[in-house]
């Protein structure tokens, strides 16, 4: 896997064996590392290997040459100033790269980022051009890489405009490259000066109504995104508790509920749905035996050896001589040692029951039919759970919030509904029919993913299995219209990221994301993307089995 190879490069170049990459983001044992320069995160799906390698090398230089605590202490409070200090510190570290090959990779990645910036047309605003100019000029001064003639022509006017503000700081930045604390002091002063000009430009541009201006200004946060959470103190182990995103709130839990599928769907509808899924399973014709075989080696790793009596073979048991004489046809007169595989493993499947998942219900049922049957044959404890909402567009919570005057930032603003299709204590033979409940389309509404994941993990941990994994099957990021409108559009996604990050830090449960027509590796440590038309077929089953082998075989 490419990310694993890049992670090896990250460790080697940084000299830190404890770092890793998760969804191409830098992490260590405490969580995500606070590296927020905009060029560090190329899109792994659309970027070339050279750009990804350059970003990895840049992260490694940052880890090698920047002390996290010094950086944290020296960061200013204002967002624009933090952004500039962050970028300057990244450029300082890259300027110290000792190897020509690494320097070439860094140069390539930054060139790609500059091209992305220009393609996004962010430079077409005065503010966007000012930021672009500051980055180019300061990086060139620190790394001694010349600005290309085309880019020099592009920034000529802005460069002249800010030369009086920027120029006096450049010699001091270059002189302090090898002293992080001294460099940060100069960077803070520079950032304060430039931020004052940025604020003035923002005020000026906010009065303009041109469509191009509005579009470009609105896009700036997508490129210059300094995460608030990453600069919070890095926490110690969560002790098994799942971490919520900083600032995550819930307006009211009064209408939340947890149901069993048999309380929501009539028995005849469950049976009918089960028949439909069985037909789909038969049509896809995924052979079960290879699935069981591939899972067996990572699940049955303990063997119970015990004395067997009344055996058909072994050593003649003297206490059974009477039986040998009276019943010469009875072979049960031996004793020996018997081995029986012991399974101490639990797997939970958590289904996104948001409206967009409706078209995949029957094929999803077929996928679960095969996998859960295979796990059942290996005596693995399984649960099938789902998360949805009681209502569209906030339901009673949103109504109550509006009656209260619609205060800002209410937090989660819909009625959570968690559904149990198969509980751990329930046998698959008896629960198989309940799987038909996922064909009841009225259950599919909106998705509060992180709260569903925390609920599923709490249930999974209560089983206290030696090996455990949760498999989340979804088709995208959390989506709840009322919550998104009343907060910000990334409110639920941040909570999901924080929850998955805390699971990864805890390390007791493997976490797998199955993305239907979406790449789940941007959120989940182990991700499998499946095309809608492939859900439930042999390839999707193999991919899920491989993911389970990876997390259960740790």
BAGU-21702 format. One record per residue (C-alpha): residue number from 0; x, y, z. Coordinates in steps of 0.1 Angstrom, whole numbers, plus 5000, padded with zeros to 4 digits. Layout:
% BAGU-21702
<rose NUM; <X; Y; Z>>
...
This chain:
% BAGU-21702
<rose 0; <5000; 5000; 5000>>
<rose 1; <5014; 5034; 4990>>
<rose 2; <5006; 5051; 5023>>
<rose 3; <5026; 5025; 5042>>
<rose 4; <5056; 5030; 5020>>
<rose 5; <5053; 5068; 5024>>
<rose 6; <5050; 5063; 5062>>
<rose 7; <5083; 5044; 5061>>
<rose 8; <5099; 5073; 5043>>
<rose 9; <5084; 5097; 5069>>
<rose 10; <5100; 5077; 5098>>
<rose 11; <5133; 5073; 5081>>
<rose 12; <5138; 5110; 5071>>
<rose 13; <5124; 5124; 5103>>
<rose 14; <5145; 5100; 5125>>
<rose 15; <5114; 5093; 5146>>
<rose 16; <5103; 5056; 5146>>
<rose 17; <5071; 5066; 5164>>
<rose 18; <5055; 5086; 5136>>
<rose 19; <5030; 5073; 5110>>
<rose 20; <5006; 5084; 5083>>
<rose 21; <4969; 5081; 5086>>
<rose 22; <4949; 5091; 5056>>
<rose 23; <4981; 5109; 5045>>
<rose 24; <4980; 5130; 5077>>
<rose 25; <5010; 5129; 5102>>
<rose 26; <5004; 5112; 5135>>
<rose 27; <5022; 5098; 5165>>
<rose 28; <5011; 5079; 5195>>
<rose 29; <4993; 5110; 5209>>
<rose 30; <4972; 5117; 5178>>
<rose 31; <4974; 5140; 5148>>
<rose 32; <5005; 5161; 5146>>
<rose 33; <4999; 5199; 5142>>
<rose 34; <5013; 5206; 5108>>
<rose 35; <4991; 5230; 5089>>
<rose 36; <5010; 5245; 5060>>
<rose 37; <4986; 5243; 5030>>
<rose 38; <5010; 5225; 5007>>
<rose 39; <5014; 5195; 5029>>
<rose 40; <4982; 5177; 5020>>
<rose 41; <4978; 5169; 4983>>
<rose 42; <4947; 5149; 4973>>
<rose 43; <4959; 5113; 4973>>
<rose 44; <4934; 5104; 4946>>
<rose 45; <4945; 5130; 4921>>
<rose 46; <4981; 5138; 4929>>
<rose 47; <5011; 5121; 4914>>
<rose 48; <5036; 5100; 4933>>
<rose 49; <5061; 5129; 4932>>
<rose 50; <5038; 5153; 4948>>
<rose 51; <5028; 5128; 4975>>
<rose 52; <5065; 5120; 4982>>
<rose 53; <5073; 5157; 4984>>
<rose 54; <5046; 5163; 5009>>
<rose 55; <5059; 5133; 5030>>
<rose 56; <5094; 5147; 5029>>
<rose 57; <5081; 5181; 5040>>
<rose 58; <5064; 5165; 5070>>
<rose 59; <5096; 5147; 5078>>
<rose 60; <5116; 5179; 5077>>
<rose 61; <5091; 5195; 5100>>
<rose 62; <5093; 5167; 5125>>
<rose 63; <5131; 5166; 5124>>
<rose 64; <5138; 5203; 5128>>
<rose 65; <5108; 5217; 5146>>
<rose 66; <5101; 5213; 5184>>
<rose 67; <5064; 5209; 5189>>
<rose 68; <5063; 5226; 5223>>
<rose 69; <5083; 5256; 5212>>
<rose 70; <5061; 5260; 5182>>
<rose 71; <5030; 5257; 5203>>
<rose 72; <5041; 5283; 5228>>
<rose 73; <5052; 5308; 5201>>
<rose 74; <5020; 5306; 5180>>
<rose 75; <5000; 5339; 5181>>
<rose 76; <4963; 5339; 5189>>
<rose 77; <4949; 5356; 5158>>
<rose 78; <4940; 5332; 5130>>
<rose 79; <4957; 5351; 5102>>
<rose 80; <4989; 5355; 5122>>
<rose 81; <4989; 5318; 5132>>
<rose 82; <4986; 5309; 5095>>
<rose 83; <5016; 5329; 5085>>
<rose 84; <5037; 5317; 5114>>
<rose 85; <5028; 5281; 5105>>
<rose 86; <5038; 5286; 5069>>
<rose 87; <5070; 5303; 5078>>
<rose 88; <5080; 5276; 5103>>
<rose 89; <5074; 5249; 5076>>
<rose 90; <5095; 5269; 5051>>
<rose 91; <5123; 5272; 5077>>
<rose 92; <5123; 5234; 5082>>
<rose 93; <5123; 5227; 5045>>
<rose 94; <5153; 5251; 5040>>
<rose 95; <5173; 5228; 5064>>
<rose 96; <5168; 5197; 5042>>
<rose 97; <5203; 5181; 5040>>
<rose 98; <5199; 5159; 5009>>
<rose 99; <5196; 5171; 4973>>
<rose 100; <5170; 5145; 4965>>
<rose 101; <5148; 5156; 4994>>
<rose 102; <5152; 5192; 4983>>
<rose 103; <5141; 5183; 4948>>
<rose 104; <5110; 5165; 4961>>
<rose 105; <5101; 5195; 4983>>
<rose 106; <5105; 5219; 4953>>
<rose 107; <5082; 5197; 4932>>
<rose 108; <5055; 5195; 4958>>
<rose 109; <5055; 5233; 4964>>
<rose 110; <5054; 5239; 4926>>
<rose 111; <5024; 5216; 4924>>
<rose 112; <5007; 5234; 4952>>
<rose 113; <5013; 5268; 4935>>
<rose 114; <4997; 5254; 4903>>
<rose 115; <4967; 5242; 4924>>
<rose 116; <4964; 5276; 4939>>
<rose 117; <4964; 5294; 4906>>
<rose 118; <4939; 5269; 4890>>
<rose 119; <4915; 5276; 4919>>
<rose 120; <4917; 5313; 4909>>
<rose 121; <4923; 5324; 4945>>
<rose 122; <4949; 5348; 4933>>
<rose 123; <4923; 5368; 4914>>
<rose 124; <4914; 5387; 4946>>
<rose 125; <4936; 5413; 4962>>
<rose 126; <4938; 5393; 4994>>
<rose 127; <4945; 5360; 4976>>
<rose 128; <4973; 5376; 4956>>
<rose 129; <4988; 5392; 4988>>
<rose 130; <4990; 5358; 5006>>
<rose 131; <5004; 5341; 4975>>
<rose 132; <5031; 5367; 4972>>
<rose 133; <5041; 5365; 5009>>
<rose 134; <5045; 5328; 5006>>
<rose 135; <5065; 5329; 4974>>
<rose 136; <5088; 5356; 4986>>
<rose 137; <5095; 5343; 5021>>
<rose 138; <5100; 5307; 5008>>
<rose 139; <5124; 5319; 4982>>
<rose 140; <5144; 5338; 5007>>
<rose 141; <5147; 5309; 5031>>
<rose 142; <5153; 5280; 5006>>
<rose 143; <5173; 5301; 4981>>
<rose 144; <5151; 5287; 4953>>
<rose 145; <5144; 5314; 4928>>
<rose 146; <5109; 5324; 4919>>
<rose 147; <5100; 5314; 4883>>
<rose 148; <5099; 5342; 4857>>
<rose 149; <5062; 5336; 4851>>
<rose 150; <5053; 5337; 4888>>
<rose 151; <5076; 5368; 4893>>
<rose 152; <5057; 5386; 4866>>
<rose 153; <5024; 5375; 4882>>
<rose 154; <5032; 5389; 4917>>
<rose 155; <5052; 5419; 4906>>
<rose 156; <5025; 5445; 4916>>
<rose 157; <5017; 5428; 4949>>
<rose 158; <5054; 5424; 4957>>
<rose 159; <5060; 5461; 4952>>
<rose 160; <5030; 5469; 4973>>
<rose 161; <5042; 5450; 5004>>
<rose 162; <5079; 5454; 4999>>
<rose 163; <5081; 5480; 5027>>
<rose 164; <5063; 5457; 5051>>
<rose 165; <5080; 5424; 5041>>
<rose 166; <5115; 5434; 5031>>
<rose 167; <5130; 5444; 5065>>
<rose 168; <5121; 5410; 5080>>
<rose 169; <5137; 5388; 5054>>
<rose 170; <5174; 5391; 5065>>
<rose 171; <5164; 5384; 5101>>
<rose 172; <5144; 5353; 5090>>
<rose 173; <5174; 5339; 5070>>
<rose 174; <5198; 5346; 5098>>
<rose 175; <5177; 5327; 5124>>
<rose 176; <5170; 5296; 5103>>
<rose 177; <5189; 5274; 5127>>
<rose 178; <5174; 5288; 5159>>
<rose 179; <5137; 5279; 5161>>
<rose 180; <5129; 5303; 5190>>
<rose 181; <5146; 5333; 5175>>
<rose 182; <5131; 5326; 5141>>
<rose 183; <5096; 5324; 5157>>
<rose 184; <5100; 5358; 5173>>
<rose 185; <5108; 5374; 5139>>
<rose 186; <5080; 5354; 5123>>
<rose 187; <5055; 5366; 5148>>
<rose 188; <5064; 5402; 5142>>
<rose 189; <5062; 5397; 5104>>
<rose 190; <5029; 5379; 5108>>
<rose 191; <5014; 5408; 5129>>
<rose 192; <5024; 5433; 5102>>
<rose 193; <5010; 5413; 5073>>
<rose 194; <4979; 5404; 5092>>
<rose 195; <4971; 5440; 5097>>
<rose 196; <4972; 5445; 5059>>
<rose 197; <4951; 5413; 5054>>
<rose 198; <4924; 5426; 5078>>
<rose 199; <4922; 5459; 5059>>
<rose 200; <4919; 5440; 5026>>
<rose 201; <4892; 5417; 5040>>
<rose 202; <4872; 5448; 5051>>
<rose 203; <4877; 5463; 5016>>
<rose 204; <4868; 5432; 4997>>
<rose 205; <4837; 5425; 5018>>
<rose 206; <4821; 5456; 5003>>
<rose 207; <4825; 5443; 4967>>
<rose 208; <4797; 5423; 4951>>
<rose 209; <4814; 5408; 4920>>
<rose 210; <4807; 5371; 4916>>
<rose 211; <4844; 5363; 4911>>
<rose 212; <4854; 5382; 4942>>
<rose 213; <4828; 5364; 4963>>
<rose 214; <4837; 5330; 4949>>
<rose 215; <4874; 5333; 4954>>
<rose 216; <4872; 5348; 4989>>
<rose 217; <4848; 5321; 5000>>
<rose 218; <4874; 5295; 4988>>
<rose 219; <4902; 5308; 5009>>
<rose 220; <4895; 5287; 5040>>
<rose 221; <4898; 5256; 5018>>
<rose 222; <4934; 5264; 5011>>
<rose 223; <4944; 5282; 5042>>
<rose 224; <4929; 5260; 5069>>
<rose 225; <4945; 5262; 5103>>
<rose 226; <4927; 5237; 5125>>
<rose 227; <4918; 5250; 5159>>
<rose 228; <4918; 5215; 5174>>
<rose 229; <4953; 5206; 5164>>
<rose 230; <4967; 5234; 5185>>
<rose 231; <4949; 5222; 5216>>
<rose 232; <4972; 5204; 5241>>
<rose 233; <4979; 5169; 5230>>
<rose 234; <4960; 5147; 5254>>
<rose 235; <4972; 5115; 5271>>
<rose 236; <4955; 5082; 5267>>
<rose 237; <4918; 5084; 5268>>
<rose 238; <4915; 5054; 5290>>
<rose 239; <4891; 5037; 5267>>
<rose 240; <4867; 5067; 5264>>
<rose 241; <4860; 5080; 5230>>
<rose 242; <4869; 5117; 5223>>
<rose 243; <4843; 5141; 5210>>
<rose 244; <4854; 5169; 5187>>
<rose 245; <4862; 5201; 5206>>
<rose 246; <4830; 5221; 5207>>
<rose 247; <4807; 5193; 5199>>
<rose 248; <4773; 5199; 5214>>
<rose 249; <4738; 5183; 5214>>
<rose 250; <4707; 5206; 5217>>
<rose 251; <4685; 5179; 5234>>
<rose 252; <4686; 5141; 5238>>
<rose 253; <4650; 5138; 5249>>
<rose 254; <4638; 5123; 5216>>
<rose 255; <4668; 5100; 5209>>
<rose 256; <4660; 5063; 5210>>
<rose 257; <4674; 5028; 5204>>
<rose 258; <4652; 5001; 5189>>
<rose 259; <4653; 4965; 5178>>
<rose 260; <4644; 4959; 5142>>
<rose 261; <4616; 4936; 5153>>
<rose 262; <4599; 4966; 5170>>
<rose 263; <4600; 4986; 5137>>
<rose 264; <4592; 4961; 5110>>
<rose 265; <4564; 4935; 5109>>
<rose 266; <4574; 4898; 5110>>
<rose 267; <4560; 4892; 5075>>
<rose 268; <4580; 4921; 5061>>
<rose 269; <4612; 4908; 5078>>
<rose 270; <4606; 4874; 5062>>
<rose 271; <4599; 4889; 5028>>
<rose 272; <4630; 4911; 5030>>
<rose 273; <4651; 4881; 5041>>
<rose 274; <4639; 4862; 5010>>
<rose 275; <4649; 4891; 4988>>
<rose 276; <4684; 4892; 5003>>
<rose 277; <4687; 4854; 5000>>
<rose 278; <4679; 4857; 4963>>
<rose 279; <4705; 4884; 4959>>
<rose 280; <4731; 4864; 4977>>
<rose 281; <4723; 4834; 4955>>
<rose 282; <4725; 4856; 4923>>
<rose 283; <4759; 4870; 4933>>
<rose 284; <4771; 4834; 4942>>
<rose 285; <4801; 4843; 4964>>
<rose 286; <4817; 4810; 4975>>
<rose 287; <4816; 4808; 5013>>
<rose 288; <4844; 4783; 5019>>
<rose 289; <4873; 4806; 5008>>
<rose 290; <4859; 4833; 5031>>
<rose 291; <4860; 4810; 5061>>
<rose 292; <4894; 4798; 5053>>
<rose 293; <4910; 4832; 5049>>
<rose 294; <4894; 4845; 5082>>
<rose 295; <4903; 4813; 5101>>
<rose 296; <4940; 4820; 5104>>
<rose 297; <4936; 4854; 5121>>
<rose 298; <4907; 4844; 5143>>
<rose 299; <4914; 4809; 5157>>
<rose 300; <4948; 4816; 5172>>
<rose 301; <4943; 4798; 5205>>
<rose 302; <4939; 4761; 5210>>
<rose 303; <4924; 4743; 5239>>
<rose 304; <4941; 4710; 5245>>
<rose 305; <4923; 4686; 5268>>
<rose 306; <4920; 4649; 5278>>
<rose 307; <4894; 4630; 5257>>
<rose 308; <4877; 4599; 5271>>
<rose 309; <4854; 4576; 5252>>
<rose 310; <4873; 4584; 5221>>
<rose 311; <4873; 4563; 5189>>
<rose 312; <4911; 4562; 5187>>
<rose 313; <4941; 4567; 5209>>
<rose 314; <4955; 4547; 5238>>
<rose 315; <4934; 4518; 5251>>
<rose 316; <4916; 4530; 5283>>
<rose 317; <4919; 4503; 5310>>
<rose 318; <4888; 4516; 5327>>
<rose 319; <4868; 4507; 5296>>
<rose 320; <4879; 4470; 5294>>
<rose 321; <4844; 4459; 5305>>
<rose 322; <4829; 4477; 5276>>
<rose 323; <4853; 4460; 5252>>
<rose 324; <4842; 4426; 5265>>
<rose 325; <4805; 4432; 5267>>
<rose 326; <4802; 4454; 5236>>
<rose 327; <4829; 4444; 5212>>
<rose 328; <4813; 4465; 5184>>
<rose 329; <4816; 4498; 5204>>
<rose 330; <4848; 4516; 5195>>
<rose 331; <4846; 4541; 5224>>
<rose 332; <4873; 4524; 5245>>
<rose 333; <4903; 4547; 5239>>
<rose 334; <4915; 4579; 5255>>
<rose 335; <4937; 4606; 5241>>
<rose 336; <4943; 4643; 5237>>
<rose 337; <4919; 4665; 5219>>
<rose 338; <4924; 4700; 5204>>
<rose 339; <4897; 4725; 5199>>
<rose 340; <4902; 4760; 5185>>
<rose 341; <4891; 4787; 5209>>
<rose 342; <4876; 4819; 5195>>
<rose 343; <4876; 4851; 5215>>
<rose 344; <4867; 4876; 5188>>
<rose 345; <4839; 4901; 5182>>
<rose 346; <4830; 4920; 5151>>
<rose 347; <4804; 4948; 5148>>
<rose 348; <4789; 4960; 5115>>
<rose 349; <4776; 4995; 5117>>
<rose 350; <4753; 5006; 5088>>
<rose 351; <4747; 5041; 5076>>
<rose 352; <4709; 5042; 5072>>
<rose 353; <4708; 5077; 5057>>
<rose 354; <4686; 5082; 5026>>
<rose 355; <4714; 5080; 5001>>
<rose 356; <4721; 5044; 5011>>
<rose 357; <4686; 5031; 5001>>
<rose 358; <4696; 5020; 4966>>
<rose 359; <4723; 4997; 4980>>
<rose 360; <4701; 4979; 5006>>
<rose 361; <4696; 4945; 4990>>
<rose 362; <4733; 4942; 4979>>
<rose 363; <4744; 4954; 5013>>
<rose 364; <4723; 4926; 5028>>
<rose 365; <4740; 4901; 5005>>
<rose 366; <4774; 4913; 5016>>
<rose 367; <4765; 4909; 5052>>
<rose 368; <4749; 4876; 5046>>
<rose 369; <4781; 4861; 5034>>
<rose 370; <4805; 4877; 5059>>
<rose 371; <4784; 4872; 5090>>
<rose 372; <4777; 4835; 5080>>
<rose 373; <4815; 4830; 5076>>
<rose 374; <4822; 4846; 5110>>
<rose 375; <4794; 4826; 5126>>
<rose 376; <4810; 4793; 5114>>
<rose 377; <4842; 4805; 5132>>
<rose 378; <4822; 4812; 5164>>
<rose 379; <4829; 4849; 5162>>
<rose 380; <4805; 4871; 5181>>
<rose 381; <4788; 4895; 5157>>
<rose 382; <4765; 4925; 5159>>
<rose 383; <4747; 4943; 5130>>
<rose 384; <4737; 4978; 5140>>
<rose 385; <4723; 5008; 5121>>
<rose 386; <4722; 5046; 5127>>
<rose 387; <4696; 5070; 5113>>
<rose 388; <4673; 5097; 5126>>
<rose 389; <4637; 5097; 5137>>
<rose 390; <4628; 5126; 5114>>
<rose 391; <4639; 5146; 5084>>
<rose 392; <4652; 5182; 5089>>
<rose 393; <4655; 5181; 5127>>
<rose 394; <4621; 5170; 5137>>
<rose 395; <4609; 5180; 5171>>
<rose 396; <4644; 5192; 5181>>
<rose 397; <4645; 5218; 5154>>
<rose 398; <4610; 5230; 5163>>
<rose 399; <4619; 5234; 5199>>
<rose 400; <4651; 5252; 5190>>
<rose 401; <4632; 5276; 5169>>
<rose 402; <4607; 5282; 5197>>
<rose 403; <4637; 5291; 5219>>
<rose 404; <4646; 5318; 5195>>
<rose 405; <4671; 5299; 5173>>
<rose 406; <4702; 5306; 5193>>
<rose 407; <4735; 5303; 5174>>
<rose 408; <4755; 5271; 5175>>
<rose 409; <4730; 5247; 5190>>
<rose 410; <4750; 5216; 5181>>
<rose 411; <4734; 5184; 5169>>
<rose 412; <4698; 5193; 5160>>
<rose 413; <4680; 5161; 5151>>
<rose 414; <4666; 5130; 5168>>
<rose 415; <4691; 5102; 5168>>
<rose 416; <4677; 5067; 5162>>
<rose 417; <4700; 5037; 5167>>
<rose 418; <4687; 5003; 5155>>
<rose 419; <4698; 4968; 5165>>
<rose 420; <4694; 4942; 5137>>
<rose 421; <4715; 4915; 5154>>
<rose 422; <4727; 4916; 5190>>
<rose 423; <4759; 4898; 5201>>
<rose 424; <4739; 4874; 5223>>
<rose 425; <4716; 4864; 5195>>
<rose 426; <4725; 4835; 5172>>
<rose 427; <4728; 4841; 5135>>
<rose 428; <4704; 4813; 5128>>
<rose 429; <4677; 4831; 5147>>
<rose 430; <4686; 4866; 5137>>
<rose 431; <4691; 4860; 5100>>
<rose 432; <4656; 4870; 5092>>
<rose 433; <4661; 4903; 5109>>
<rose 434; <4685; 4913; 5082>>
<rose 435; <4655; 4917; 5060>>
<rose 436; <4647; 4949; 5079>>
<rose 437; <4672; 4969; 5060>>
<rose 438; <4649; 4968; 5030>>
<rose 439; <4623; 4990; 5049>>
<rose 440; <4631; 5022; 5032>>
<rose 441; <4612; 5044; 5056>>
<rose 442; <4640; 5038; 5082>>
<rose 443; <4665; 5056; 5059>>
<rose 444; <4666; 5093; 5069>>
<rose 445; <4697; 5113; 5079>>
<rose 446; <4731; 5103; 5094>>
<rose 447; <4748; 5113; 5127>>
<rose 448; <4778; 5090; 5121>>
<rose 449; <4800; 5097; 5151>>
<rose 450; <4773; 5092; 5177>>
<rose 451; <4764; 5059; 5160>>
<rose 452; <4800; 5048; 5161>>
<rose 453; <4804; 5057; 5198>>
<rose 454; <4773; 5037; 5206>>
<rose 455; <4785; 5007; 5186>>
<rose 456; <4819; 5008; 5202>>
<rose 457; <4805; 5009; 5237>>
<rose 458; <4785; 4978; 5229>>
<rose 459; <4815; 4961; 5214>>
<rose 460; <4838; 4969; 5244>>
<rose 461; <4812; 4955; 5268>>
<rose 462; <4819; 4920; 5252>>
<rose 463; <4855; 4922; 5264>>
<rose 464; <4868; 4901; 5235>>
<rose 465; <4905; 4896; 5230>>
<rose 466; <4902; 4907; 5194>>
<rose 467; <4875; 4931; 5181>>
<rose 468; <4867; 4952; 5151>>
<rose 469; <4840; 4976; 5140>>
<rose 470; <4831; 4979; 5103>>
<rose 471; <4814; 5011; 5093>>
<rose 472; <4795; 5009; 5060>>
<rose 473; <4786; 5043; 5045>>
<rose 474; <4785; 5064; 5014>>
<rose 475; <4801; 5096; 5026>>
<rose 476; <4806; 5121; 5054>>
<rose 477; <4778; 5127; 5080>>
<rose 478; <4749; 5146; 5067>>
<rose 479; <4721; 5161; 5087>>
<rose 480; <4704; 5192; 5071>>
<rose 481; <4692; 5208; 5103>>
<rose 482; <4725; 5204; 5121>>
<rose 483; <4745; 5217; 5091>>
<rose 484; <4723; 5247; 5086>>
<rose 485; <4724; 5257; 5123>>
<rose 486; <4761; 5252; 5129>>
<rose 487; <4787; 5249; 5101>>
<rose 488; <4788; 5223; 5074>>
<rose 489; <4818; 5204; 5089>>
<rose 490; <4804; 5202; 5124>>
<rose 491; <4795; 5165; 5122>>
<rose 492; <4825; 5155; 5102>>
<rose 493; <4849; 5170; 5128>>
<rose 494; <4832; 5149; 5155>>
<rose 495; <4836; 5118; 5133>>
<rose 496; <4873; 5125; 5127>>
<rose 497; <4878; 5130; 5165>>
<rose 498; <4860; 5098; 5174>>
<rose 499; <4880; 5077; 5149>>
<rose 500; <4912; 5094; 5160>>
<rose 501; <4906; 5085; 5196>>
<rose 502; <4898; 5049; 5186>>
<rose 503; <4931; 5047; 5168>>
<rose 504; <4949; 5060; 5198>>
<rose 505; <4933; 5036; 5221>>
<rose 506; <4943; 5007; 5198>>
<rose 507; <4920; 4981; 5214>>
<rose 508; <4895; 4979; 5185>>
<rose 509; <4902; 4977; 5148>>
<rose 510; <4883; 5003; 5127>>
<rose 511; <4874; 4996; 5091>>
<rose 512; <4855; 5020; 5068>>
<rose 513; <4837; 5006; 5038>>
<rose 514; <4829; 5034; 5014>>
<rose 515; <4802; 5030; 4988>>
<rose 516; <4814; 5051; 4959>>
<rose 517; <4835; 5071; 4982>>
<rose 518; <4871; 5068; 4997>>
<rose 519; <4867; 5061; 5034>>
<rose 520; <4905; 5062; 5040>>
<rose 521; <4903; 5100; 5045>>
<rose 522; <4885; 5092; 5078>>
<rose 523; <4891; 5056; 5087>>
<rose 524; <4926; 5040; 5093>>
<rose 525; <4917; 5010; 5071>>
<rose 526; <4894; 5019; 5042>>
<rose 527; <4879; 5000; 5013>>
<rose 528; <4862; 5018; 4985>>
<rose 529; <4835; 4998; 4967>>
<rose 530; <4816; 5008; 4935>>
<rose 531; <4778; 5007; 4940>>
<rose 532; <4775; 4980; 4914>>
<rose 533; <4801; 4959; 4931>>
<rose 534; <4786; 4958; 4966>>
<rose 535; <4781; 4922; 4977>>
<rose 536; <4801; 4906; 4948>>
<rose 537; <4831; 4884; 4952>>
<rose 538; <4856; 4913; 4949>>
<rose 539; <4839; 4934; 4976>>
<rose 540; <4838; 4904; 4999>>
<rose 541; <4875; 4897; 4994>>
<rose 542; <4883; 4933; 5001>>
<rose 543; <4864; 4933; 5033>>
<rose 544; <4880; 4900; 5043>>
<rose 545; <4914; 4914; 5037>>
<rose 546; <4906; 4944; 5058>>
<rose 547; <4894; 4922; 5087>>
<rose 548; <4925; 4901; 5084>>
<rose 549; <4946; 4933; 5086>>
<rose 550; <4930; 4946; 5118>>
<rose 551; <4923; 4913; 5136>>
<rose 552; <4958; 4899; 5128>>
<rose 553; <4976; 4928; 5146>>
